[in-house]
Amino acid sequence: MSPTTPSYDVIVIGLGGMGSAAAHHLSARGARVLGLEKFGPVHQRGSSHGGSRVTRQSYFEDPAYVPLLLRAYELYDKLERDTGREIALLCGGLMVGLPEGRVVSGARLSAETWGLPHQMLDAREIRRRFPTLTPRDEEVALYEERAGLVRPENTVAAHLQLATRQGAELRFEEPVVRWEPFRGGVRVHTPEDTYTAGQLVICPGAWAPGLLADLGVPFTIERQVMYWFQPTGGVGPFLPERHPIYVWEDAEGVHVYGFPAIDGPERGAKVAFFRKGSVCTPESIDRTVHPEEVAAMAAHMARHIPLLPGRLLKAATCMYTTTPDEHFVITRHPAHPESVTVACGFSGHGFKFVPVVGEILADLALDGATAHPIELFDPRRITGPLNPAPAAAPA
């Protein structure tokens, strides 16, 4: 380490969704923050891009997420006020499927557990209120007025903007090679320099298997594809005042999710399969979207929203970093609880939590604990008690 290398209160590795939020919340509390990012700001190489992400409170994955969502919604509003950027658009949302399916029954359980406003709609009422949708007679939906979408690029940019304004030092195109404990804190090595800090926050996204190899969690990196179609007849019926976001589970358990047309008449409406991807690494991911993939998406949507797969406008890939039980990992590192905090394994449903995860990470790094309910996200649910292991790991 060179004599001129500065020392920080907290180093944040990764400045995508979670890391940018952590840098903001940490610097807002007066911490001297260094943020390190492998790519440029608001990049398209990970999991925090694509123009839109679903947000909802009637959470079918588990009712334990609902308090975090309620706080995230408060923080969306504050982020918009503080930066003037559009962050959230609450256009309403439908959870569609068979009554006993995971999406509908799980969403209803969360709504009833937490007293969330919602309506249950049968197929006839779905078709009447949302005529673009063609559910089967046996399908139903939970409608949530407070559901909608968040803008991932705007959210990351807003958090980076605030972090910089608050004095954080953010370094881009500077990948982390390894990290290690050092004099009661941590030491982080990059090709440019070596940095020290009292605390380390690691938000590695799809690079978790490398930077957090010692965590012991078997992460799976999945290639996912997002599609934008120009609906037959134009986007009029798909505008946000007429068309909700939706998560739709068919009788075979296949999930799709989609959005209204939010970016003008020539940008179409976005749709994607949920958890129907292929295993990859950040280095091996196939960024080309193939004709057979487009055909499969169009054929599936034609059964649910016949006007939608009119013409493909574009498609793009992103990555999920998935844990075995599809719940997050947010914790003080079990092997290094005095100085290292981690947030990873968001399993394809994490972006809606970005602002509250940033708040949680600031709590853990600065106070050693948080009042937010994060017991579900302890990695020892997967690994069991963790034996100490070498902290240094390749990026």
TIROZA-352805 format. One line per field, with one value per residue (C-alpha): residue in one letter; x, y, z. Coordinates in Angstrom, 2 decimals. Example, Ala and Ser with C-alpha at 12.3 -4.5 7.8 and 13.67 -1.06 7.14 Angstrom:
<nodes>
type: (a,s)
east: (12.30,13.67)
north: (-4.50,-1.06)
up: (7.80,7.14)
</nodes>
This chain:
<nodes>
type: (m,s,p,t,t,p,s,y,d,v,i,v,i,g,l,g,g,m,g,s,a,a,a,h,h,l,s,a,r,g,a,r,v,l,g,l,e,k,f,g,p,v,h,q,r,g,s,s,h,g,g,s,r,v,t,r,q,s,y,f,e,d,p,a,y,v,p,l,l,l,r,a,y,e,l,y,d,k,l,e,r,d,t,g,r,e,i,a,l,l,c,g,g,l,m,v,g,l,p,e,g,r,v,v,s,g,a,r,l,s,a,e,t,w,g,l,p,h,q,m,l,d,a,r,e,i,r,r,r,f,p,t,l,t,p,r,d,e,e,v,a,l,y,e,e,r,a,g,l,v,r,p,e,n,t,v,a,a,h,l,q,l,a,t,r,q,g,a,e,l,r,f,e,e,p,v,v,r,w,e,p,f,r,g,g,v,r,v,h,t,p,e,d,t,y,t,a,g,q,l,v,i,c,p,g,a,w,a,p,g,l,l,a,d,l,g,v,p,f,t,i,e,r,q,v,m,y,w,f,q,p,t,g,g,v,g,p,f,l,p,e,r,h,p,i,y,v,w,e,d,a,e,g,v,h,v,y,g,f,p,a,i,d,g,p,e,r,g,a,k,v,a,f,f,r,k,g,s,v,c,t,p,e,s,i,d,r,t,v,h,p,e,e,v,a,a,m,a,a,h,m,a,r,h,i,p,l,l,p,g,r,l,l,k,a,a,t,c,m,y,t,t,t,p,d,e,h,f,v,i,t,r,h,p,a,h,p,e,s,v,t,v,a,c,g,f,s,g,h,g,f,k,f,v,p,v,v,g,e,i,l,a,d,l,a,l,d,g,a,t,a,h,p,i,e,l,f,d,p,r,r,i,t,g,p,l,n,p,a,p,a,a,a,p,a)
east: (0.00,1.42,1.88,-0.54,-3.40,-6.35,-8.31,-12.11,-14.87,-16.59,-15.68,-18.59,-17.79,-20.27,-22.27,-25.30,-28.72,-27.80,-24.31,-25.37,-28.11,-25.63,-23.19,-25.98,-27.27,-23.79,-22.59,-25.86,-24.96,-21.59,-19.43,-16.37,-17.26,-15.29,-17.32,-15.63,-17.32,-16.01,-17.81,-19.04,-21.91,-25.41,-24.04,-25.90,-23.73,-25.41,-28.93,-29.90,-31.03,-33.89,-36.01,-38.48,-38.85,-42.10,-42.92,-45.75,-46.66,-48.93,-45.82,-46.43,-42.88,-43.40,-45.34,-42.06,-41.04,-44.00,-42.58,-39.49,-41.66,-43.65,-40.42,-39.09,-42.16,-41.45,-37.88,-38.94,-40.88,-37.97,-35.53,-37.78,-38.09,-34.37,-33.25,-36.18,-35.93,-38.86,-38.34,-41.70,-44.89,-47.78,-50.14,-51.74,-50.91,-52.49,-51.30,-53.02,-53.41,-55.37,-56.72,-54.52,-51.40,-48.40,-48.81,-52.46,-52.58,-49.27,-50.21,-53.55,-51.84,-49.52,-52.36,-54.57,-51.71,-50.76,-54.16,-53.09,-55.82,-56.61,-59.43,-60.03,-61.25,-62.70,-61.89,-64.97,-64.10,-60.47,-61.57,-64.07,-61.63,-58.55,-59.74,-56.24,-56.07,-57.71,-57.60,-59.12,-62.48,-60.92,-58.25,-58.53,-56.42,-55.50,-55.54,-53.35,-53.71,-50.32,-48.41,-46.49,-42.92,-39.62,-37.03,-33.75,-31.39,-32.95,-32.78,-29.09,-28.29,-30.22,-28.39,-25.02,-25.96,-26.82,-23.78,-21.49,-23.28,-22.78,-19.04,-18.67,-15.71,-16.92,-14.42,-15.61,-13.82,-11.86,-12.55,-11.73,-9.13,-9.40,-10.18,-8.93,-9.10,-6.52,-5.82,-9.35,-10.85,-10.44,-8.00,-9.24,-6.98,-7.67,-5.34,-4.91,-4.33,-4.93,-7.45,-8.24,-11.40,-13.01,-15.94,-16.57,-19.96,-20.02,-22.81,-21.37,-24.47,-23.59,-19.96,-20.88,-19.43,-15.97,-15.94,-17.93,-16.60,-15.97,-19.62,-20.42,-23.70,-24.13,-25.27,-26.60,-26.17,-28.99,-29.24,-32.63,-34.14,-36.37,-38.50,-40.19,-43.05,-45.02,-48.63,-50.89,-52.78,-50.34,-49.73,-52.97,-54.63,-51.33,-50.73,-50.26,-53.60,-55.28,-52.96,-51.41,-48.20,-48.86,-47.36,-49.13,-48.73,-50.22,-51.53,-48.08,-46.46,-44.73,-44.53,-44.42,-44.41,-45.02,-45.54,-47.63,-46.15,-44.28,-41.81,-43.85,-45.49,-42.35,-40.90,-43.60,-44.46,-42.00,-42.53,-40.35,-40.43,-39.69,-37.12,-36.92,-33.28,-30.06,-27.09,-24.15,-21.39,-20.86,-18.03,-19.86,-23.36,-24.70,-25.82,-27.43,-31.19,-32.02,-35.04,-36.34,-36.40,-38.44,-40.83,-41.35,-42.08,-44.50,-46.35,-46.77,-48.04,-50.46,-52.47,-52.72,-52.55,-53.26,-52.45,-49.05,-46.66,-47.32,-43.72,-40.48,-38.76,-35.77,-34.57,-31.86,-30.28,-29.67,-28.64,-30.27,-28.07,-30.20,-29.94,-31.24,-34.43,-34.72,-34.53,-31.92,-28.63,-28.30,-26.09,-22.93,-20.52,-20.66,-16.87,-16.07,-18.94,-16.87,-16.06,-17.87,-21.50,-22.89,-25.97,-26.40,-28.46,-31.49,-32.82,-34.58,-36.93,-34.68,-34.69,-37.91,-36.12,-33.09,-33.63,-34.46,-31.56,-29.28,-30.70,-30.21,-26.61,-25.85,-27.38,-25.30,-22.04,-22.28,-24.31,-23.74,-27.50,-30.74,-34.31,-35.56,-36.68,-33.92,-33.85,-35.03,-31.87,-29.24,-27.04,-26.73,-30.24,-28.44,-24.91,-25.41,-22.78,-19.91,-16.35,-13.86,-12.31,-9.75,-11.36,-9.34,-11.13,-10.66,-13.05)
north: (0.00,3.37,5.95,8.29,5.79,7.38,5.64,5.71,4.98,2.64,1.17,0.05,-2.54,-2.40,0.72,-0.81,-0.77,-1.82,-0.34,3.08,3.17,2.14,4.87,7.43,6.37,6.01,9.40,11.02,9.97,11.64,8.60,9.05,6.70,5.25,3.50,1.15,-0.02,-2.42,-0.60,2.93,4.63,3.29,0.53,-2.18,-5.15,-6.43,-6.42,-2.74,-1.77,-2.29,0.82,-0.65,-3.05,-4.22,-2.92,-4.30,-4.69,-7.77,-9.88,-13.48,-14.55,-14.14,-11.76,-11.05,-8.73,-6.37,-4.07,-3.52,-2.65,-0.12,1.62,1.38,3.26,6.07,6.23,6.29,9.46,11.05,10.16,11.82,14.95,15.15,14.68,15.66,12.32,10.02,6.94,5.20,5.11,3.51,2.56,-0.41,-4.07,-7.48,-10.80,-13.26,-17.03,-19.89,-19.15,-21.85,-20.84,-19.33,-15.86,-15.33,-17.21,-15.77,-12.21,-12.61,-13.97,-10.95,-8.50,-10.05,-10.48,-6.81,-5.27,-3.99,-2.51,-4.93,-6.34,-9.89,-10.05,-12.98,-13.51,-11.65,-8.59,-8.68,-8.64,-5.83,-3.55,-4.40,-5.36,-6.06,-9.12,-12.45,-14.67,-18.13,-18.48,-20.26,-17.59,-14.77,-11.79,-9.75,-6.08,-3.69,0.01,0.82,-1.54,-0.21,0.16,1.73,3.10,1.26,3.57,6.67,5.09,4.25,7.67,9.42,7.54,8.25,11.91,12.22,10.25,12.55,15.64,14.33,13.89,10.23,9.46,7.22,5.48,3.80,1.41,0.23,-3.45,-4.99,-7.76,-8.92,-7.80,-8.87,-7.96,-5.35,-3.75,-4.09,-3.02,-4.04,-3.60,-3.57,-4.06,-2.80,-2.59,1.12,1.16,-0.38,1.21,0.77,1.41,0.52,-1.12,-2.85,-3.19,-5.68,-5.45,-7.59,-8.60,-11.42,-11.23,-12.64,-16.12,-14.54,-11.73,-13.70,-17.21,-17.55,-16.89,-20.48,-19.74,-21.63,-18.74,-19.49,-16.80,-16.87,-15.18,-13.51,-11.74,-8.67,-7.93,-4.78,-5.31,-2.78,-3.88,-4.46,-1.20,0.87,1.56,3.42,0.60,-0.06,3.41,3.45,5.10,2.12,-0.82,-2.14,-3.98,-7.71,-10.95,-13.88,-17.52,-20.07,-23.52,-25.06,-22.64,-20.51,-16.86,-13.80,-10.18,-7.04,-3.31,-0.63,1.42,4.07,5.58,6.90,5.46,4.01,2.28,-0.38,-2.42,-4.59,-8.22,-11.07,-14.59,-14.77,-17.39,-19.03,-18.45,-20.35,-20.67,-18.42,-16.33,-12.58,-13.47,-16.16,-14.65,-14.66,-11.08,-12.01,-12.63,-15.36,-15.63,-18.77,-16.90,-14.09,-16.61,-18.40,-15.13,-13.97,-17.29,-17.29,-13.72,-14.27,-16.53,-13.86,-10.48,-11.08,-7.52,-7.42,-9.48,-7.41,-6.56,-6.90,-3.57,-4.69,-7.23,-7.16,-9.48,-9.13,-11.48,-12.89,-13.96,-16.64,-18.38,-21.94,-20.71,-17.50,-15.27,-12.54,-12.47,-9.30,-9.66,-8.94,-11.46,-14.49,-14.96,-11.23,-9.70,-6.83,-5.22,-6.69,-6.36,-8.09,-7.75,-10.21,-13.09,-10.98,-13.78,-11.72,-9.83,-7.41,-4.10,-2.82,-2.96,-0.91,2.21,0.31,-2.11,0.94,2.07,-1.39,-1.59,1.78,0.55,-2.64,-0.96,1.98,0.55,-3.20,-3.90,-2.71,-2.36,-3.62,-7.27,-9.13,-12.47,-14.21,-13.08,-14.68,-16.94,-19.47,-20.66,-22.19,-22.83,-23.67,-22.38,-20.96,-21.96,-19.12,-19.12,-16.92,-13.61,-12.84,-13.85,-13.02,-10.63)
up: (0.00,-0.96,1.83,0.05,-0.12,1.69,4.42,4.39,6.86,4.40,1.02,-1.17,-3.84,-6.73,-7.64,-9.34,-7.70,-4.17,-4.05,-5.31,-2.65,0.03,-1.03,-0.78,2.63,4.09,2.87,3.98,7.52,7.32,6.56,4.36,1.50,-1.39,-4.07,-6.55,-9.74,-12.39,-15.22,-15.88,-14.05,-14.80,-17.02,-18.95,-18.02,-14.84,-13.43,-13.00,-16.48,-18.92,-18.36,-15.87,-12.97,-11.38,-7.93,-5.78,-2.14,-2.18,-2.33,-3.35,-2.49,1.28,3.56,5.40,2.54,2.95,5.67,3.54,0.55,2.54,3.50,-0.07,-1.31,1.15,-0.06,-3.74,-3.00,-1.16,-3.93,-6.49,-4.37,-3.72,-7.34,-9.58,-11.42,-12.16,-10.02,-9.56,-11.64,-9.73,-12.54,-10.76,-11.06,-11.57,-10.17,-12.53,-12.49,-11.00,-7.52,-5.98,-7.93,-6.18,-7.67,-6.75,-3.46,-2.28,-3.19,-1.42,1.69,1.88,1.24,3.92,6.42,6.24,5.49,2.08,-0.14,-2.96,-5.06,-6.24,-9.86,-11.77,-15.45,-16.65,-14.55,-15.70,-19.32,-18.67,-16.87,-18.92,-22.41,-23.73,-21.43,-22.26,-19.15,-19.23,-17.47,-14.50,-13.95,-11.41,-10.40,-7.39,-8.36,-6.37,-7.08,-5.48,-7.76,-10.72,-11.88,-10.94,-13.33,-12.68,-14.55,-13.00,-9.55,-9.84,-11.32,-8.54,-5.79,-7.42,-7.79,-4.10,-2.96,-4.94,-3.63,-0.10,-0.55,-1.53,-3.79,-6.62,-8.89,-12.09,-14.43,-11.38,-10.64,-7.28,-7.45,-3.85,-0.31,3.10,6.81,7.82,11.21,12.53,9.21,5.58,2.73,-0.89,-3.90,-7.43,-10.44,-9.67,-5.91,-2.50,-0.15,3.53,5.53,8.80,7.05,3.73,1.98,-0.91,-3.50,-6.29,-8.28,-10.67,-9.57,-6.13,-6.76,-7.08,-4.54,-1.98,-2.53,1.21,2.02,1.06,-0.75,-4.06,-6.26,-9.74,-12.41,-14.95,-18.34,-18.79,-21.80,-21.92,-25.02,-26.30,-28.76,-30.77,-30.20,-33.18,-33.70,-31.65,-27.98,-27.20,-25.22,-23.44,-22.00,-18.20,-17.52,-19.22,-18.75,-15.52,-14.83,-14.47,-13.28,-14.95,-13.94,-16.31,-15.43,-16.03,-13.58,-16.24,-15.19,-17.42,-16.35,-18.32,-18.37,-20.01,-22.84,-20.85,-23.31,-26.21,-29.31,-30.88,-27.79,-27.41,-24.32,-22.42,-21.41,-20.19,-18.82,-15.11,-14.22,-17.61,-18.34,-18.87,-16.52,-17.37,-15.88,-16.34,-18.71,-20.72,-21.02,-24.58,-25.22,-28.55,-28.47,-30.96,-33.30,-31.58,-28.25,-29.76,-31.31,-28.00,-26.19,-28.91,-28.95,-25.18,-25.06,-27.94,-25.61,-22.91,-24.65,-28.36,-29.48,-27.83,-29.94,-33.04,-33.93,-32.01,-31.48,-29.44,-26.90,-24.27,-21.74,-18.02,-15.22,-12.10,-9.19,-7.56,-4.20,-3.68,-1.96,-4.05,-0.96,-0.59,1.28,3.39,6.44,8.30,6.81,9.15,8.97,9.28,11.29,12.68,9.35,6.31,5.17,2.09,-0.11,-2.96,-4.32,-5.13,-7.29,-9.93,-7.60,-5.75,-7.57,-6.03,-2.66,-3.71,-1.56,1.62,1.08,0.93,4.25,5.77,4.57,6.13,9.40,9.38,8.42,10.81,13.71,13.39,13.32,11.74,12.94,9.58,9.51,7.67,9.47,6.30,4.52,6.77,4.57,7.37,6.48,3.45,4.64,8.30,10.77,8.76,9.51,9.12,5.67,3.90,3.07,-0.04,-3.21,-6.88,-8.57)
</nodes>
